[in-house]
Amino acid sequence: MMGRADKGLIITTGTFTLEAKKEAWRDGVPPIELVDGDNLIDMFERLELGLIPIRSYEIDEKFFEDYKE
């Protein structure tokens, strides 16, 4: 990548090792942004990429106790 790019990007659905993270930000070379599975999901949710938000509710049973016969 030296001399060809200002920054790199590696995406995985898994995780990166500590060694990979250290290598991505090694001094003297362009940085490499690492996007792991958790960050990828966060990005998709934040941007609603291919997702339709759904709002859901849970029933509050205590609220209805006074109305039982």
Secondary structure as GFF3:
##gff-version 3
##sequence-region A 1 69
A	DSSP	beta_strand	8	11	.	.	.	ID=ss1
A	DSSP	alpha_helix	18	24	.	.	.	ID=ss2
A	DSSP	beta_strand	32	35	.	.	.	ID=ss3
A	DSSP	alpha_helix	37	47	.	.	.	ID=ss4
A	DSSP	alpha_helix	61	64	.	.	.	ID=ss5
A	DSSP	three_ten_helix	65	67	.	.	.	ID=ss6
###
